[in-house]
Amino acid sequence: MSDLYRSALAARIAKLPTLPHSDEDEDDDEESEAVDSLGSLPSTMGPPQVIPRAPPRPVRTTRRNSSVDHSPLSAAHFFDQATQVDVPDSGLDVRVFYTPPKFANGAVMICHHGAGHSGLTFACLAKEITALSNGECGVLALDCRGHGKTTRRELPPPPEEDLSLETLTMDFVNLLKVVYPNSASAPTLLLVGHSLGGSVCVNALPLLMDLGYRFTGVAVLDIVEEFTLEALPQMHSLLDARRAGFDSPEDAIEFHVRTNVIRNLESARVSVPGLIVPSTLPTEPPYVWRTSLRDTAPYWTSWFTGLSRKFLAARAARLLVLAGTERLDRELMIGQMQGKFQLVVMPGVGHLLQEDDPGRLASVLVEFWRRNDRVTQGVKKVGEL
């Protein structure tokens, strides 16, 4: 929920006590949318890892008439493939962005976005991961049900989309079963989920492990159960103040950057155009939001309830990356003191940390993947001790 989630969370904290088939017809459209083990545990207890903010790099922009270029960027600059994948068990044609590993024994990071966003929120991150891992690690990002260019096969589609955690989880599992039909020959996977996507990844992990898929771990980006649930009541008032739409894709990109919803112009140029669609009503702005966050309200509480418990119970290496210094809830604090997961704090970024500083996050994820991918096979996972 990006800036809305961050605003609600900040308000809440202020009150706390101190203590694969390709679709050639979409080529032109693309241009516009532009294993938790003993070896992974810390040897000594200590404070969470804080990744210092890197020196600011100059933003490469094209200027037209002395103004910054806010035109959309194609996903082709960041992923090798963009395709619709038929997932019959979910009744979906799922949009997938994919850069496969360049080696037969490579791994793949599977990235699930948060509410209201799309797989392109990971575009810049994917490019950084591919470069940093020298092609050993691929990236697959998807548009989940009701988001981006994922569509229902049923026509006409139902008036309301089922966005329950259970449904989103099965969509995720069913997609991976199609992409990697043979779990024994599938690459080693690392699940990466932002906000709602973190809940989906944590929920799907045991189901996928039961199917025989191999995992390096699971990484959850900027979501803490307790504080998220406490912030949800403020979401409606924040949605009331949200812009209803935009005059153009360039207007939407400029708005996201100017208001610091996304602090990286390049990422905004590739991810924001997919968040809006042309309006069909004369009373609306020319472009409106593709996904109505208000319509997802019935699912908000269920998305995050139990997240901390399930994350700590995951039978794979666990990584939690937070933007700023938001507090851990009680379960996570105890788990962190017991060394059950790696905690990394990234100052100087917003809720969309994968967009704000993809290079720094890529370093965290690749280091996490390399360390846990080399754990000796046969060592019992923490959950099996």
Contacts in CASP RR format, 6 or more apart in sequence:
PFRMAT RR
TARGET T0000
AUTHOR 0000-0000-0000
METHOD contacts of the structure
MODEL  1
MSDLYRSALAARIAKLPTLPHSDEDEDDDEESEAVDSLGSLPSTMGPPQV
IPRAPPRPVRTTRRNSSVDHSPLSAAHFFDQATQVDVPDSGLDVRVFYTP
PKFANGAVMICHHGAGHSGLTFACLAKEITALSNGECGVLALDCRGHGKT
TRRELPPPPEEDLSLETLTMDFVNLLKVVYPNSASAPTLLLVGHSLGGSV
CVNALPLLMDLGYRFTGVAVLDIVEEFTLEALPQMHSLLDARRAGFDSPE
DAIEFHVRTNVIRNLESARVSVPGLIVPSTLPTEPPYVWRTSLRDTAPYW
TSWFTGLSRKFLAARAARLLVLAGTERLDRELMIGQMQGKFQLVVMPGVG
HLLQEDDPGRLASVLVEFWRRNDRVTQGVKKVGEL
1 8 0 8 1.000
1 114 0 8 1.000
1 115 0 8 1.000
1 116 0 8 1.000
1 195 0 8 1.000
1 196 0 8 1.000
1 235 0 8 1.000
1 293 0 8 1.000
1 351 0 8 1.000
2 116 0 8 1.000
2 117 0 8 1.000
2 261 0 8 1.000
2 351 0 8 1.000
2 352 0 8 1.000
3 259 0 8 1.000
3 260 0 8 1.000
3 261 0 8 1.000
3 351 0 8 1.000
4 235 0 8 1.000
4 238 0 8 1.000
4 239 0 8 1.000
4 242 0 8 1.000
4 293 0 8 1.000
5 195 0 8 1.000
5 228 0 8 1.000
5 231 0 8 1.000
5 235 0 8 1.000
5 351 0 8 1.000
6 323 0 8 1.000
6 350 0 8 1.000
6 351 0 8 1.000
7 234 0 8 1.000
7 238 0 8 1.000
8 231 0 8 1.000
8 232 0 8 1.000
8 234 0 8 1.000
8 235 0 8 1.000
8 238 0 8 1.000
9 227 0 8 1.000
9 228 0 8 1.000
9 231 0 8 1.000
9 326 0 8 1.000
11 231 0 8 1.000
11 234 0 8 1.000
12 227 0 8 1.000
12 230 0 8 1.000
12 231 0 8 1.000
12 234 0 8 1.000
13 227 0 8 1.000
13 326 0 8 1.000
13 327 0 8 1.000
16 327 0 8 1.000
20 83 0 8 1.000
20 85 0 8 1.000
20 96 0 8 1.000
20 178 0 8 1.000
20 179 0 8 1.000
21 83 0 8 1.000
21 84 0 8 1.000
21 85 0 8 1.000
21 86 0 8 1.000
22 81 0 8 1.000
22 83 0 8 1.000
22 84 0 8 1.000
23 83 0 8 1.000
23 84 0 8 1.000
26 82 0 8 1.000
26 84 0 8 1.000
26 149 0 8 1.000
30 74 0 8 1.000
30 75 0 8 1.000
30 76 0 8 1.000
30 82 0 8 1.000
31 72 0 8 1.000
31 74 0 8 1.000
31 76 0 8 1.000
32 72 0 8 1.000
32 74 0 8 1.000
32 249 0 8 1.000
32 273 0 8 1.000
33 72 0 8 1.000
33 74 0 8 1.000
33 75 0 8 1.000
33 120 0 8 1.000
33 149 0 8 1.000
33 270 0 8 1.000
33 273 0 8 1.000
33 274 0 8 1.000
34 72 0 8 1.000
34 73 0 8 1.000
34 74 0 8 1.000
34 75 0 8 1.000
34 120 0 8 1.000
34 269 0 8 1.000
34 270 0 8 1.000
34 273 0 8 1.000
34 274 0 8 1.000
35 214 0 8 1.000
35 215 0 8 1.000
35 216 0 8 1.000
35 217 0 8 1.000
35 315 0 8 1.000
35 316 0 8 1.000
35 317 0 8 1.000
35 372 0 8 1.000
35 375 0 8 1.000
35 381 0 8 1.000
36 217 0 8 1.000
36 314 0 8 1.000
36 315 0 8 1.000
36 316 0 8 1.000
36 317 0 8 1.000
36 318 0 8 1.000
36 340 0 8 1.000
36 341 0 8 1.000
36 372 0 8 1.000
36 381 0 8 1.000
36 382 0 8 1.000
36 383 0 8 1.000
37 317 0 8 1.000
37 372 0 8 1.000
37 375 0 8 1.000
37 379 0 8 1.000
37 380 0 8 1.000
37 381 0 8 1.000
37 382 0 8 1.000
38 379 0 8 1.000
38 380 0 8 1.000
38 382 0 8 1.000
39 375 0 8 1.000
39 379 0 8 1.000
40 317 0 8 1.000
40 342 0 8 1.000
40 371 0 8 1.000
40 372 0 8 1.000
40 375 0 8 1.000
41 339 0 8 1.000
41 340 0 8 1.000
41 382 0 8 1.000
42 339 0 8 1.000
42 342 0 8 1.000
45 337 0 8 1.000
45 339 0 8 1.000
48 336 0 8 1.000
48 343 0 8 1.000
48 344 0 8 1.000
48 345 0 8 1.000
49 342 0 8 1.000
49 343 0 8 1.000
49 344 0 8 1.000
49 345 0 8 1.000
50 344 0 8 1.000
50 345 0 8 1.000
50 346 0 8 1.000
50 347 0 8 1.000
51 344 0 8 1.000
51 345 0 8 1.000
51 346 0 8 1.000
51 347 0 8 1.000
51 360 0 8 1.000
51 363 0 8 1.000
51 364 0 8 1.000
52 347 0 8 1.000
53 346 0 8 1.000
53 347 0 8 1.000
53 348 0 8 1.000
53 357 0 8 1.000
53 360 0 8 1.000
54 357 0 8 1.000
54 359 0 8 1.000
54 360 0 8 1.000
59 264 0 8 1.000
59 265 0 8 1.000
59 266 0 8 1.000
60 266 0 8 1.000
61 68 0 8 1.000
61 69 0 8 1.000
61 265 0 8 1.000
62 69 0 8 1.000
62 71 0 8 1.000
63 69 0 8 1.000
68 254 0 8 1.000
68 265 0 8 1.000
69 269 0 8 1.000
70 250 0 8 1.000
70 251 0 8 1.000
70 253 0 8 1.000
70 254 0 8 1.000
70 257 0 8 1.000
70 265 0 8 1.000
70 268 0 8 1.000
70 269 0 8 1.000
71 249 0 8 1.000
71 250 0 8 1.000
71 253 0 8 1.000
71 269 0 8 1.000
72 249 0 8 1.000
72 250 0 8 1.000
72 253 0 8 1.000
72 269 0 8 1.000
72 270 0 8 1.000
72 272 0 8 1.000
72 273 0 8 1.000
73 266 0 8 1.000
73 269 0 8 1.000
73 270 0 8 1.000
74 270 0 8 1.000
75 82 0 8 1.000
75 97 0 8 1.000
75 120 0 8 1.000
75 123 0 8 1.000
75 270 0 8 1.000
76 82 0 8 1.000
77 123 0 8 1.000
77 127 0 8 1.000
77 270 0 8 1.000
78 97 0 8 1.000
78 99 0 8 1.000
78 120 0 8 1.000
78 123 0 8 1.000
78 124 0 8 1.000
78 126 0 8 1.000
78 127 0 8 1.000
78 270 0 8 1.000
79 97 0 8 1.000
79 98 0 8 1.000
79 99 0 8 1.000
79 123 0 8 1.000
79 126 0 8 1.000
79 139 0 8 1.000
79 141 0 8 1.000
80 98 0 8 1.000
80 99 0 8 1.000
80 100 0 8 1.000
81 96 0 8 1.000
81 97 0 8 1.000
81 98 0 8 1.000
81 99 0 8 1.000
81 100 0 8 1.000
82 95 0 8 1.000
82 96 0 8 1.000
82 97 0 8 1.000
82 98 0 8 1.000
83 95 0 8 1.000
83 96 0 8 1.000
83 98 0 8 1.000
84 93 0 8 1.000
84 94 0 8 1.000
84 95 0 8 1.000
84 96 0 8 1.000
84 149 0 8 1.000
84 151 0 8 1.000
85 93 0 8 1.000
85 94 0 8 1.000
85 95 0 8 1.000
85 96 0 8 1.000
85 175 0 8 1.000
85 178 0 8 1.000
85 179 0 8 1.000
86 93 0 8 1.000
86 153 0 8 1.000
86 178 0 8 1.000
87 93 0 8 1.000
87 94 0 8 1.000
87 171 0 8 1.000
87 174 0 8 1.000
87 175 0 8 1.000
87 178 0 8 1.000
88 153 0 8 1.000
89 170 0 8 1.000
89 174 0 8 1.000
89 177 0 8 1.000
90 145 0 8 1.000
90 170 0 8 1.000
90 171 0 8 1.000
90 174 0 8 1.000
90 175 0 8 1.000
91 152 0 8 1.000
91 153 0 8 1.000
91 154 0 8 1.000
92 145 0 8 1.000
92 150 0 8 1.000
92 151 0 8 1.000
92 152 0 8 1.000
92 153 0 8 1.000
92 171 0 8 1.000
93 150 0 8 1.000
93 151 0 8 1.000
93 152 0 8 1.000
93 153 0 8 1.000
94 142 0 8 1.000
94 143 0 8 1.000
94 144 0 8 1.000
94 150 0 8 1.000
94 171 0 8 1.000
94 175 0 8 1.000
95 118 0 8 1.000
95 119 0 8 1.000
95 142 0 8 1.000
95 143 0 8 1.000
95 148 0 8 1.000
95 149 0 8 1.000
95 150 0 8 1.000
96 140 0 8 1.000
96 141 0 8 1.000
96 142 0 8 1.000
96 143 0 8 1.000
96 175 0 8 1.000
96 179 0 8 1.000
97 119 0 8 1.000
97 120 0 8 1.000
97 122 0 8 1.000
97 123 0 8 1.000
97 126 0 8 1.000
97 139 0 8 1.000
97 140 0 8 1.000
97 141 0 8 1.000
97 142 0 8 1.000
98 139 0 8 1.000
98 140 0 8 1.000
98 141 0 8 1.000
99 126 0 8 1.000
99 130 0 8 1.000
99 138 0 8 1.000
99 139 0 8 1.000
99 140 0 8 1.000
100 108 0 8 1.000
100 138 0 8 1.000
101 107 0 8 1.000
101 108 0 8 1.000
101 135 0 8 1.000
101 136 0 8 1.000
101 137 0 8 1.000
101 138 0 8 1.000
101 187 0 8 1.000
102 135 0 8 1.000
102 136 0 8 1.000
103 135 0 8 1.000
103 136 0 8 1.000
105 187 0 8 1.000
106 135 0 8 1.000
106 136 0 8 1.000
106 137 0 8 1.000
106 138 0 8 1.000
106 187 0 8 1.000
106 188 0 8 1.000
107 136 0 8 1.000
107 137 0 8 1.000
107 138 0 8 1.000
107 187 0 8 1.000
107 188 0 8 1.000
107 189 0 8 1.000
107 190 0 8 1.000
107 216 0 8 1.000
107 369 0 8 1.000
107 373 0 8 1.000
108 137 0 8 1.000
108 138 0 8 1.000
108 139 0 8 1.000
108 140 0 8 1.000
108 187 0 8 1.000
108 188 0 8 1.000
108 189 0 8 1.000
108 190 0 8 1.000
109 129 0 8 1.000
109 137 0 8 1.000
109 138 0 8 1.000
109 139 0 8 1.000
109 140 0 8 1.000
109 189 0 8 1.000
109 190 0 8 1.000
109 191 0 8 1.000
109 192 0 8 1.000
109 365 0 8 1.000
109 369 0 8 1.000
110 140 0 8 1.000
110 141 0 8 1.000
110 142 0 8 1.000
110 176 0 8 1.000
110 189 0 8 1.000
110 190 0 8 1.000
110 191 0 8 1.000
110 192 0 8 1.000
110 201 0 8 1.000
111 119 0 8 1.000
111 122 0 8 1.000
111 125 0 8 1.000
111 126 0 8 1.000
111 139 0 8 1.000
111 140 0 8 1.000
111 141 0 8 1.000
111 142 0 8 1.000
111 192 0 8 1.000
111 193 0 8 1.000
111 194 0 8 1.000
112 141 0 8 1.000
112 142 0 8 1.000
112 144 0 8 1.000
112 172 0 8 1.000
112 191 0 8 1.000
112 192 0 8 1.000
112 193 0 8 1.000
112 194 0 8 1.000
112 196 0 8 1.000
112 197 0 8 1.000
112 198 0 8 1.000
112 200 0 8 1.000
112 201 0 8 1.000
113 119 0 8 1.000
113 121 0 8 1.000
113 122 0 8 1.000
113 141 0 8 1.000
113 142 0 8 1.000
113 143 0 8 1.000
113 144 0 8 1.000
113 147 0 8 1.000
113 193 0 8 1.000
113 194 0 8 1.000
113 195 0 8 1.000
113 196 0 8 1.000
113 197 0 8 1.000
114 121 0 8 1.000
114 144 0 8 1.000
114 193 0 8 1.000
114 194 0 8 1.000
114 195 0 8 1.000
114 196 0 8 1.000
114 197 0 8 1.000
114 198 0 8 1.000
115 195 0 8 1.000
115 196 0 8 1.000
115 291 0 8 1.000
115 293 0 8 1.000
115 296 0 8 1.000
115 303 0 8 1.000
116 147 0 8 1.000
116 275 0 8 1.000
116 289 0 8 1.000
116 290 0 8 1.000
116 291 0 8 1.000
116 293 0 8 1.000
116 296 0 8 1.000
117 147 0 8 1.000
117 194 0 8 1.000
117 271 0 8 1.000
117 275 0 8 1.000
117 352 0 8 1.000
118 143 0 8 1.000
118 147 0 8 1.000
118 148 0 8 1.000
118 149 0 8 1.000
118 271 0 8 1.000
118 274 0 8 1.000
118 275 0 8 1.000
119 141 0 8 1.000
119 142 0 8 1.000
119 143 0 8 1.000
119 148 0 8 1.000
119 271 0 8 1.000
120 141 0 8 1.000
120 270 0 8 1.000
120 271 0 8 1.000
120 274 0 8 1.000
121 141 0 8 1.000
121 194 0 8 1.000
121 267 0 8 1.000
121 271 0 8 1.000
121 352 0 8 1.000
121 354 0 8 1.000
121 355 0 8 1.000
122 139 0 8 1.000
122 141 0 8 1.000
122 192 0 8 1.000
122 194 0 8 1.000
122 354 0 8 1.000
123 141 0 8 1.000
123 267 0 8 1.000
123 270 0 8 1.000
123 271 0 8 1.000
124 264 0 8 1.000
124 266 0 8 1.000
124 267 0 8 1.000
124 270 0 8 1.000
124 354 0 8 1.000
124 355 0 8 1.000
124 358 0 8 1.000
124 359 0 8 1.000
125 139 0 8 1.000
125 354 0 8 1.000
125 355 0 8 1.000
125 358 0 8 1.000
125 359 0 8 1.000
125 361 0 8 1.000
125 362 0 8 1.000
125 365 0 8 1.000
126 138 0 8 1.000
126 139 0 8 1.000
126 141 0 8 1.000
127 358 0 8 1.000
128 358 0 8 1.000
128 359 0 8 1.000
128 361 0 8 1.000
128 362 0 8 1.000
129 137 0 8 1.000
129 138 0 8 1.000
129 139 0 8 1.000
129 362 0 8 1.000
129 365 0 8 1.000
129 366 0 8 1.000
130 137 0 8 1.000
130 138 0 8 1.000
130 139 0 8 1.000
132 359 0 8 1.000
132 362 0 8 1.000
132 363 0 8 1.000
132 366 0 8 1.000
133 366 0 8 1.000
133 369 0 8 1.000
133 370 0 8 1.000
137 190 0 8 1.000
137 366 0 8 1.000
137 369 0 8 1.000
140 179 0 8 1.000
142 150 0 8 1.000
142 172 0 8 1.000
142 175 0 8 1.000
143 149 0 8 1.000
143 150 0 8 1.000
144 150 0 8 1.000
144 168 0 8 1.000
144 171 0 8 1.000
144 172 0 8 1.000
144 197 0 8 1.000
144 200 0 8 1.000
145 161 0 8 1.000
145 162 0 8 1.000
145 163 0 8 1.000
145 167 0 8 1.000
145 168 0 8 1.000
145 171 0 8 1.000
146 161 0 8 1.000
146 163 0 8 1.000
146 291 0 8 1.000
147 290 0 8 1.000
147 291 0 8 1.000
148 274 0 8 1.000
148 275 0 8 1.000
148 290 0 8 1.000
148 291 0 8 1.000
149 274 0 8 1.000
151 157 0 8 1.000
152 158 0 8 1.000
152 161 0 8 1.000
160 295 0 8 1.000
161 295 0 8 1.000
163 296 0 8 1.000
163 299 0 8 1.000
164 299 0 8 1.000
164 302 0 8 1.000
165 199 0 8 1.000
165 200 0 8 1.000
165 203 0 8 1.000
165 299 0 8 1.000
165 302 0 8 1.000
165 303 0 8 1.000
168 196 0 8 1.000
168 200 0 8 1.000
169 200 0 8 1.000
169 203 0 8 1.000
169 204 0 8 1.000
169 207 0 8 1.000
172 200 0 8 1.000
172 201 0 8 1.000
172 204 0 8 1.000
173 204 0 8 1.000
173 207 0 8 1.000
173 208 0 8 1.000
173 211 0 8 1.000
176 189 0 8 1.000
176 208 0 8 1.000
176 213 0 8 1.000
177 211 0 8 1.000
180 186 0 8 1.000
180 187 0 8 1.000
180 213 0 8 1.000
183 211 0 8 1.000
183 212 0 8 1.000
183 213 0 8 1.000
183 214 0 8 1.000
184 212 0 8 1.000
186 213 0 8 1.000
186 214 0 8 1.000
188 214 0 8 1.000
188 215 0 8 1.000
188 216 0 8 1.000
188 373 0 8 1.000
189 208 0 8 1.000
189 213 0 8 1.000
189 214 0 8 1.000
189 215 0 8 1.000
189 216 0 8 1.000
190 215 0 8 1.000
190 216 0 8 1.000
190 217 0 8 1.000
190 218 0 8 1.000
190 219 0 8 1.000
190 365 0 8 1.000
190 368 0 8 1.000
190 369 0 8 1.000
191 201 0 8 1.000
191 202 0 8 1.000
191 204 0 8 1.000
191 205 0 8 1.000
191 215 0 8 1.000
191 217 0 8 1.000
191 218 0 8 1.000
191 219 0 8 1.000
192 201 0 8 1.000
192 218 0 8 1.000
192 219 0 8 1.000
192 221 0 8 1.000
192 365 0 8 1.000
193 200 0 8 1.000
193 201 0 8 1.000
193 219 0 8 1.000
193 220 0 8 1.000
193 221 0 8 1.000
194 221 0 8 1.000
194 222 0 8 1.000
194 223 0 8 1.000
194 352 0 8 1.000
194 354 0 8 1.000
195 221 0 8 1.000
195 222 0 8 1.000
195 223 0 8 1.000
195 351 0 8 1.000
196 223 0 8 1.000
196 303 0 8 1.000
196 304 0 8 1.000
198 220 0 8 1.000
198 221 0 8 1.000
198 223 0 8 1.000
198 307 0 8 1.000
199 223 0 8 1.000
199 303 0 8 1.000
199 304 0 8 1.000
199 307 0 8 1.000
201 218 0 8 1.000
201 219 0 8 1.000
201 220 0 8 1.000
202 218 0 8 1.000
202 220 0 8 1.000
202 307 0 8 1.000
202 310 0 8 1.000
202 311 0 8 1.000
202 314 0 8 1.000
203 310 0 8 1.000
205 215 0 8 1.000
205 217 0 8 1.000
205 218 0 8 1.000
205 314 0 8 1.000
205 315 0 8 1.000
205 316 0 8 1.000
206 314 0 8 1.000
206 315 0 8 1.000
208 215 0 8 1.000
209 215 0 8 1.000
209 315 0 8 1.000
209 316 0 8 1.000
215 316 0 8 1.000
216 316 0 8 1.000
216 317 0 8 1.000
216 368 0 8 1.000
216 369 0 8 1.000
216 372 0 8 1.000
216 373 0 8 1.000
217 314 0 8 1.000
217 316 0 8 1.000
217 317 0 8 1.000
217 318 0 8 1.000
217 319 0 8 1.000
217 368 0 8 1.000
217 372 0 8 1.000
218 311 0 8 1.000
218 314 0 8 1.000
218 316 0 8 1.000
218 317 0 8 1.000
218 318 0 8 1.000
218 319 0 8 1.000
219 318 0 8 1.000
219 319 0 8 1.000
219 320 0 8 1.000
219 321 0 8 1.000
219 365 0 8 1.000
219 368 0 8 1.000
220 307 0 8 1.000
220 311 0 8 1.000
220 318 0 8 1.000
220 319 0 8 1.000
220 320 0 8 1.000
220 321 0 8 1.000
221 321 0 8 1.000
221 353 0 8 1.000
221 354 0 8 1.000
221 361 0 8 1.000
222 321 0 8 1.000
222 322 0 8 1.000
222 323 0 8 1.000
222 350 0 8 1.000
222 351 0 8 1.000
222 353 0 8 1.000
223 304 0 8 1.000
223 307 0 8 1.000
224 308 0 8 1.000
224 322 0 8 1.000
224 326 0 8 1.000
224 327 0 8 1.000
224 328 0 8 1.000
224 329 0 8 1.000
224 332 0 8 1.000
225 304 0 8 1.000
225 305 0 8 1.000
225 306 0 8 1.000
225 307 0 8 1.000
225 308 0 8 1.000
225 329 0 8 1.000
225 331 0 8 1.000
225 332 0 8 1.000
226 308 0 8 1.000
226 329 0 8 1.000
226 330 0 8 1.000
227 326 0 8 1.000
227 327 0 8 1.000
227 329 0 8 1.000
228 304 0 8 1.000
229 301 0 8 1.000
229 304 0 8 1.000
229 305 0 8 1.000
232 300 0 8 1.000
232 301 0 8 1.000
235 293 0 8 1.000
235 297 0 8 1.000
235 300 0 8 1.000
236 294 0 8 1.000
236 297 0 8 1.000
239 293 0 8 1.000
239 294 0 8 1.000
243 255 0 8 1.000
244 284 0 8 1.000
244 285 0 8 1.000
244 288 0 8 1.000
245 252 0 8 1.000
245 276 0 8 1.000
245 279 0 8 1.000
245 284 0 8 1.000
245 285 0 8 1.000
245 287 0 8 1.000
245 288 0 8 1.000
245 289 0 8 1.000
246 252 0 8 1.000
246 255 0 8 1.000
246 276 0 8 1.000
246 285 0 8 1.000
246 286 0 8 1.000
246 287 0 8 1.000
247 285 0 8 1.000
247 286 0 8 1.000
247 287 0 8 1.000
248 286 0 8 1.000
248 287 0 8 1.000
249 272 0 8 1.000
249 273 0 8 1.000
249 276 0 8 1.000
249 287 0 8 1.000
251 287 0 8 1.000
252 272 0 8 1.000
252 273 0 8 1.000
252 275 0 8 1.000
252 276 0 8 1.000
252 287 0 8 1.000
253 265 0 8 1.000
253 268 0 8 1.000
253 269 0 8 1.000
253 272 0 8 1.000
253 273 0 8 1.000
255 261 0 8 1.000
256 262 0 8 1.000
256 268 0 8 1.000
256 272 0 8 1.000
257 263 0 8 1.000
257 265 0 8 1.000
257 268 0 8 1.000
260 350 0 8 1.000
261 352 0 8 1.000
262 268 0 8 1.000
262 271 0 8 1.000
262 272 0 8 1.000
262 352 0 8 1.000
262 355 0 8 1.000
262 356 0 8 1.000
263 349 0 8 1.000
263 350 0 8 1.000
263 355 0 8 1.000
263 356 0 8 1.000
263 357 0 8 1.000
264 355 0 8 1.000
264 356 0 8 1.000
264 357 0 8 1.000
264 358 0 8 1.000
267 352 0 8 1.000
267 355 0 8 1.000
267 356 0 8 1.000
267 358 0 8 1.000
268 355 0 8 1.000
271 355 0 8 1.000
274 290 0 8 1.000
275 289 0 8 1.000
275 290 0 8 1.000
275 291 0 8 1.000
276 287 0 8 1.000
276 288 0 8 1.000
276 289 0 8 1.000
276 290 0 8 1.000
277 287 0 8 1.000
277 288 0 8 1.000
277 289 0 8 1.000
277 290 0 8 1.000
278 286 0 8 1.000
278 287 0 8 1.000
279 285 0 8 1.000
279 286 0 8 1.000
279 287 0 8 1.000
279 288 0 8 1.000
308 329 0 8 1.000
308 331 0 8 1.000
308 332 0 8 1.000
309 331 0 8 1.000
311 318 0 8 1.000
311 320 0 8 1.000
311 332 0 8 1.000
311 341 0 8 1.000
312 318 0 8 1.000
312 331 0 8 1.000
312 332 0 8 1.000
312 335 0 8 1.000
312 340 0 8 1.000
312 341 0 8 1.000
313 383 0 8 1.000
315 381 0 8 1.000
315 382 0 8 1.000
315 383 0 8 1.000
315 384 0 8 1.000
316 381 0 8 1.000
317 342 0 8 1.000
317 368 0 8 1.000
317 372 0 8 1.000
317 375 0 8 1.000
318 340 0 8 1.000
318 341 0 8 1.000
318 342 0 8 1.000
319 341 0 8 1.000
319 342 0 8 1.000
319 344 0 8 1.000
319 364 0 8 1.000
319 365 0 8 1.000
319 368 0 8 1.000
320 332 0 8 1.000
320 341 0 8 1.000
320 342 0 8 1.000
320 343 0 8 1.000
320 344 0 8 1.000
321 344 0 8 1.000
321 345 0 8 1.000
321 346 0 8 1.000
321 353 0 8 1.000
321 361 0 8 1.000
321 364 0 8 1.000
322 343 0 8 1.000
322 344 0 8 1.000
322 345 0 8 1.000
322 346 0 8 1.000
323 345 0 8 1.000
323 346 0 8 1.000
323 348 0 8 1.000
323 349 0 8 1.000
323 350 0 8 1.000
323 351 0 8 1.000
323 353 0 8 1.000
323 356 0 8 1.000
324 345 0 8 1.000
324 346 0 8 1.000
324 347 0 8 1.000
324 348 0 8 1.000
324 349 0 8 1.000
324 350 0 8 1.000
325 345 0 8 1.000
325 347 0 8 1.000
327 333 0 8 1.000
328 336 0 8 1.000
328 343 0 8 1.000
332 341 0 8 1.000
335 341 0 8 1.000
336 343 0 8 1.000
340 382 0 8 1.000
342 368 0 8 1.000
344 364 0 8 1.000
346 353 0 8 1.000
346 357 0 8 1.000
346 360 0 8 1.000
346 361 0 8 1.000
346 364 0 8 1.000
348 356 0 8 1.000
348 357 0 8 1.000
349 356 0 8 1.000
349 357 0 8 1.000
349 360 0 8 1.000
350 356 0 8 1.000
353 361 0 8 1.000
354 361 0 8 1.000
END
